[in-house]
């Protein structure tokens, strides 16, 4: 899952980025409204964490322009303004959630998870696909009730495929979702991770969980 | 609560009632006197009529009285009475209306008319007239007896009921009283109406002022059409409201700014702590987070210190202790204190100072002013740029200190706004070292010291100059 953080306070931005990355998110960090709008418009983020008081272009304008462009990415607004009027204005401008500074990092994480689940119409944080159970909060996977040891990137890829089950995800889309913008992973990283995942979550002799559609991409069947 | 309108109505009504009552009393008394005088004159005229028909003939009294022409002395109500007495005290004649009864006896033989009040035989209050007169001698008798015949005196007592007079007098007084009361009531209504109409603008002002609270300070009191007497009050009130609104707005903005300035570093601290705690085993991460935590705390400390100094200065609690010192030395110290940042940002500072430059000011407060001006230039001037600091004594004993740096993005409208609290060129507080309180503090402290601070912009070269003008203090001797 990929999160865009638009925050002008360098230390807050850095610590949020570090915390979110370590929590399994691919994170893009920008420090002003202009760049925030640019990343949000062209990037493929699951959630945008947006501060209101930003240099160059304020957060509320970023939000309004995004919605005017019909961009439906979920936006969580961070602000030091705690008046009800401020929250109403921001929510009416198209924000999906509002968190007043100072906030708990755990709460921020929980709200980001909730927004991600909402993106995929998934109310339960635990998802079952066949014998596989994925706990999106604990970032844990069980196969036939037994824990499966996955790397952070393997888990992120599996979660992406599971939450978007029934849809083919191309290689570029997978890379966009799993890596922060600007990173250049090795050319066969997706194939390598798919191979490794199949080894870990697909019992021998059973029908393939992750299907390869030649020339299109990968998917997990919806049923 | 006192009401000007109610008091005016009350006292004007009471005053009118009292004046009307006094006027009614006086006029009633005049009318009463006139009525009584007319009554007595009429009584006298009647007496003279009776006297004129009383004659004497050879020592006898003869009354040629016609009851038909004066029926009130016989049977016609209201009855009147008379008696005629001889000079020896015998009754000569009694009116038929007395029906054998008598009137009070004459009380003197005084020839002048005597008039007094007494009860009439029929029980009514009456007015009695006594006159002593000499009845005329009959013509024949007079011509026969000649001058040797002695004329005898007679006494007439005439009585007339005064009940009607008294009723009329009472009616006059009652009418006067009614007029007084009526006038007072009419005036009260009239005054109430006039005052209500006349004081309507005042009542409107009172209503408008009464409806004011901290949420409606943008309201202005309006009286239309303007009223001469109220205009100065309304203008003062509106001026006061304007100031109050500005003060409230300033306080609200200040509270909001303070909240933001403190919430953001607190959010930073909390996230740093929580992220550090969550991955506490990562020593490299913890080290980076601790460094950030210290930097945030340092910034908060600076903001709080500046706010405290501002609050103390504005409350007049910042003591001023002026002493002679060399301003050039103080400037050198301030430049040195900025050197870590000037090094980081590769900024050079050019100094053009008179040396020595003796001044007589509060050294500590002036140091805060100079340091903030320099820090402002160092923080907001472009990297690799140059800051020019000048300080010179003028011929009239003043000292001028200026700090000039490049500020190409600054607008003319920013020159005054930059002295506001928490003002930054950009809406975000992205500069971690500066809170936007520095120049506000400079202006407040300058006001406290009685020195001038101004900002000027060189449009062509895009330079900002912040200038401090120290007034002549009468000390320009070497320190």
Interface residues (C-beta under 8 A of the other chain):
Chain A: X8 X9 X10 X11 X12 X14 X15 X16 X18 X19 X22 X31 X32 X51 X53 X54 X55 X56 X58 X78 X80 X81 X82 X100 X101 X102 X103 X104 X105 X106
Chain B: X256 X259 X260 X263 X264 X266 X267 X268 X269 X270 X271 X272 X274 X275 X278 X279 X285 X288 X289 X292 X295 X296 X426 X427 X428 X429 X430 X432
